[in-house]
């Protein structure tokens, strides 16, 4: 029987648990936090990208349910932790730099100037309303992704991919 999962060849034929365990041996120290206040369909896309960069953990803050279709079952290969509140999430972040990716605040500085440390957690909000003030106020740094067209921002799923890549480029590659 052919393994039709969206996996690179070296993981084909292995159980989901075996794939998880092999990836766990080489996880990137980056963590991702997604504030799920609107049941945003982009969360699945962010989870899939987090798997692609083999991040240590994905935190979902707020609503537990999200549209998993975009994740394409990659949520089986990484640790996803649900936090009902911002306060609960923050108790897990001791010593980590919290970087909010948000363009709708005067605090935001350009992503291209950011020098990431190893123990970083990138925070993303909903497509429509961004990150709540409660969580944004807890971020140690706020960054935006420069835009050169007519829209003021890229889709949050795309933004997550760009920010994760920049972290990996600086710390892993």
Helices and strands as residue ranges (DSSP letters): G 9-11, H 16-24, E 28-36, H 42-52, E 55-62, G 68-71, G 74-77, E 79-83, H 86-90, E 97-101, E 109-110, G 111-113, E 120-124, H 133-136, E 141-144, H 156-171
